[in-house]
Every structure is written in structure tokens, then in C-alpha cells.
Amino acid sequence: LPANLIQAQRDFFGAHTYQRADREGAFHTEWTR
């Protein structure tokens, strides 16, 4: 899938969790538009 389509789905469903290489755990970010 195109990256912009995946990003649009993430924005729509609000699943903004991700993992970082330098820290343990999942992180959540509210992206500004």
C-alpha cells in the first residue's frame, strides 16, 4: 500500500502508537495538522 494511504488510515482510526529504538514501551502522539 502507498505510505500516504496507510497514514490516512492511521489518522482516521486514531491509532498513533509506535515503538522507539531508544526506549521501552509503546508511545502515543497526537499529530498536529
C-alpha distance matrix in Angstrom:
0.0 3.8 6.3 8.5 6.8 6.9 10.3 11.4 11.1 13.0 15.5 16.0 16.7 18.4 17.3 18.1 19.4 18.8 21.0 22.9 24.3 27.7 28.3 28.3 26.6 23.7 23.8 23.0 22.7 23.2 21.4 23.6 22.5
3.8 0.0 3.8 5.5 5.4 6.6 8.8 10.1 11.1 12.8 14.5 15.7 17.0 18.3 17.5 17.7 19.5 18.8 21.1 22.6 24.0 27.3 28.1 28.6 27.0 24.1 23.5 22.6 21.7 21.9 19.6 21.4 20.0
6.3 3.8 0.0 3.8 5.4 5.1 6.2 8.6 10.0 10.6 12.3 14.2 15.5 16.0 15.1 14.7 16.4 15.6 18.0 19.3 20.9 23.9 24.8 25.4 24.0 21.0 20.2 19.3 18.2 18.7 16.3 18.3 17.3
8.5 5.5 3.8 0.0 3.8 5.4 5.0 6.1 8.6 9.8 10.3 12.2 14.2 14.9 14.9 14.6 17.0 16.9 19.7 21.1 23.1 25.8 26.5 27.2 25.5 22.2 20.9 19.3 17.7 17.4 14.8 16.2 14.5
6.8 5.4 5.4 3.8 0.0 3.8 5.4 5.0 6.3 8.7 9.8 10.5 12.3 13.9 14.0 14.6 17.1 17.5 20.5 22.4 24.6 27.5 27.8 28.0 25.9 22.5 21.6 19.8 18.8 18.3 16.2 17.9 16.3
6.9 6.6 5.1 5.4 3.8 0.0 3.8 5.4 5.2 6.3 8.7 9.9 10.6 11.8 11.1 11.7 13.7 14.0 16.9 19.1 21.4 24.3 24.4 24.4 22.3 18.9 18.3 16.9 16.3 16.4 14.9 17.2 16.4
10.3 8.8 6.2 5.0 5.4 3.8 0.0 3.8 5.4 5.0 6.2 8.6 10.0 10.1 9.9 9.7 12.3 12.8 16.1 17.9 20.5 23.0 23.1 23.5 21.3 17.9 16.5 14.7 13.4 13.2 11.2 13.5 12.7
11.4 10.1 8.6 6.1 5.0 5.4 3.8 0.0 3.8 5.4 5.0 6.1 8.6 9.7 10.7 11.3 14.5 15.7 19.2 21.3 24.0 26.5 26.2 26.4 24.0 20.4 18.9 16.5 15.1 14.0 12.1 13.7 12.2
11.1 11.1 10.0 8.6 6.3 5.2 5.4 3.8 0.0 3.8 5.4 5.0 6.1 8.1 8.7 10.4 13.2 14.8 18.3 20.9 23.8 26.3 25.7 25.4 22.7 19.0 18.1 15.8 15.3 14.5 13.6 15.7 14.9
13.0 12.8 10.6 9.8 8.7 6.3 5.0 5.4 3.8 0.0 3.8 5.5 5.3 5.6 5.4 6.6 9.5 11.3 15.0 17.6 20.6 23.0 22.2 21.9 19.2 15.5 14.3 12.0 11.6 11.3 10.7 13.5 13.5
15.5 14.5 12.3 10.3 9.8 8.7 6.2 5.0 5.4 3.8 0.0 3.8 5.7 5.1 7.2 7.6 11.3 13.4 17.2 19.4 22.6 24.6 23.8 23.8 21.1 17.3 15.4 12.5 11.1 9.5 8.6 10.6 10.2
16.0 15.7 14.2 12.2 10.5 9.9 8.6 6.1 5.0 5.5 3.8 0.0 3.8 5.6 8.3 10.1 13.5 16.1 19.8 22.4 25.7 27.7 26.7 26.3 23.3 19.5 18.0 15.0 14.1 12.3 12.0 13.5 12.8
16.7 17.0 15.5 14.2 12.3 10.6 10.0 8.6 6.1 5.3 5.7 3.8 0.0 3.8 5.7 8.7 11.4 14.3 18.0 21.0 24.3 26.4 24.9 24.1 20.8 17.1 16.1 13.3 13.4 12.3 12.9 15.2 15.3
18.4 18.3 16.0 14.9 13.9 11.8 10.1 9.7 8.1 5.6 5.1 5.6 3.8 0.0 3.8 5.7 8.8 12.1 15.8 18.5 22.0 23.7 22.1 21.5 18.3 14.6 13.0 9.8 9.7 8.6 9.8 12.4 13.3
17.3 17.5 15.1 14.9 14.0 11.1 9.9 10.7 8.7 5.4 7.2 8.3 5.7 3.8 0.0 3.8 5.8 8.9 12.5 15.5 19.0 20.9 19.3 18.4 15.2 11.5 10.6 8.2 9.3 9.7 11.0 14.3 15.6
18.1 17.7 14.7 14.6 14.6 11.7 9.7 11.3 10.4 6.6 7.6 10.1 8.7 5.7 3.8 0.0 3.8 6.6 10.3 12.8 16.3 18.0 16.6 16.3 13.5 9.7 7.9 5.4 5.9 7.1 8.3 11.9 13.8
19.4 19.5 16.4 17.0 17.1 13.7 12.3 14.5 13.2 9.5 11.3 13.5 11.4 8.8 5.8 3.8 0.0 3.8 7.1 10.0 13.6 15.2 13.5 12.8 9.8 6.1 5.2 4.4 6.9 9.5 11.1 14.9 17.1
18.8 18.8 15.6 16.9 17.5 14.0 12.8 15.7 14.8 11.3 13.4 16.1 14.3 12.1 8.9 6.6 3.8 0.0 3.8 6.7 10.1 12.2 11.0 10.7 8.6 5.4 5.3 6.6 8.5 11.8 12.6 16.3 18.5
21.0 21.1 18.0 19.7 20.5 16.9 16.1 19.2 18.3 15.0 17.2 19.8 18.0 15.8 12.5 10.3 7.1 3.8 0.0 3.8 6.8 9.0 7.9 7.5 6.3 4.9 6.1 9.0 11.2 14.8 15.7 19.3 21.7
22.9 22.6 19.3 21.1 22.4 19.1 17.9 21.3 20.9 17.6 19.4 22.4 21.0 18.5 15.5 12.8 10.0 6.7 3.8 0.0 3.8 5.5 5.5 7.0 7.6 7.4 7.7 10.8 12.2 15.9 16.4 19.7 22.3
24.3 24.0 20.9 23.1 24.6 21.4 20.5 24.0 23.8 20.6 22.6 25.7 24.3 22.0 19.0 16.3 13.6 10.1 6.8 3.8 0.0 3.8 5.8 7.7 9.7 10.5 11.3 14.6 15.9 19.5 19.8 23.0 25.4
27.7 27.3 23.9 25.8 27.5 24.3 23.0 26.5 26.3 23.0 24.6 27.7 26.4 23.7 20.9 18.0 15.2 12.2 9.0 5.5 3.8 0.0 3.8 7.1 9.9 11.5 11.8 15.2 16.3 20.0 20.5 23.4 26.2
28.3 28.1 24.8 26.5 27.8 24.4 23.1 26.2 25.7 22.2 23.8 26.7 24.9 22.1 19.3 16.6 13.5 11.0 7.9 5.5 5.8 3.8 0.0 3.8 6.6 8.8 9.4 13.1 14.9 18.6 19.8 22.9 25.9
28.3 28.6 25.4 27.2 28.0 24.4 23.5 26.4 25.4 21.9 23.8 26.3 24.1 21.5 18.4 16.3 12.8 10.7 7.5 7.0 7.7 7.1 3.8 0.0 3.8 7.1 9.1 12.9 15.5 19.3 20.9 24.3 27.3
26.6 27.0 24.0 25.5 25.9 22.3 21.3 24.0 22.7 19.2 21.1 23.3 20.8 18.3 15.2 13.5 9.8 8.6 6.3 7.6 9.7 9.9 6.6 3.8 0.0 3.8 6.6 10.2 13.3 16.9 18.9 22.4 25.4
23.7 24.1 21.0 22.2 22.5 18.9 17.9 20.4 19.0 15.5 17.3 19.5 17.1 14.6 11.5 9.7 6.1 5.4 4.9 7.4 10.5 11.5 8.8 7.1 3.8 0.0 3.8 6.9 10.2 13.7 15.7 19.3 22.1
23.8 23.5 20.2 20.9 21.6 18.3 16.5 18.9 18.1 14.3 15.4 18.0 16.1 13.0 10.6 7.9 5.2 5.3 6.1 7.7 11.3 11.8 9.4 9.1 6.6 3.8 0.0 3.8 6.7 10.3 12.4 15.8 18.8
23.0 22.6 19.3 19.3 19.8 16.9 14.7 16.5 15.8 12.0 12.5 15.0 13.3 9.8 8.2 5.4 4.4 6.6 9.0 10.8 14.6 15.2 13.1 12.9 10.2 6.9 3.8 0.0 3.8 6.9 9.4 12.9 15.8
22.7 21.7 18.2 17.7 18.8 16.3 13.4 15.1 15.3 11.6 11.1 14.1 13.4 9.7 9.3 5.9 6.9 8.5 11.2 12.2 15.9 16.3 14.9 15.5 13.3 10.2 6.7 3.8 0.0 3.8 5.9 9.2 12.3
23.2 21.9 18.7 17.4 18.3 16.4 13.2 14.0 14.5 11.3 9.5 12.3 12.3 8.6 9.7 7.1 9.5 11.8 14.8 15.9 19.5 20.0 18.6 19.3 16.9 13.7 10.3 6.9 3.8 0.0 3.8 6.4 9.5
21.4 19.6 16.3 14.8 16.2 14.9 11.2 12.1 13.6 10.7 8.6 12.0 12.9 9.8 11.0 8.3 11.1 12.6 15.7 16.4 19.8 20.5 19.8 20.9 18.9 15.7 12.4 9.4 5.9 3.8 0.0 3.8 6.5
23.6 21.4 18.3 16.2 17.9 17.2 13.5 13.7 15.7 13.5 10.6 13.5 15.2 12.4 14.3 11.9 14.9 16.3 19.3 19.7 23.0 23.4 22.9 24.3 22.4 19.3 15.8 12.9 9.2 6.4 3.8 0.0 3.8
22.5 20.0 17.3 14.5 16.3 16.4 12.7 12.2 14.9 13.5 10.2 12.8 15.3 13.3 15.6 13.8 17.1 18.5 21.7 22.3 25.4 26.2 25.9 27.3 25.4 22.1 18.8 15.8 12.3 9.5 6.5 3.8 0.0
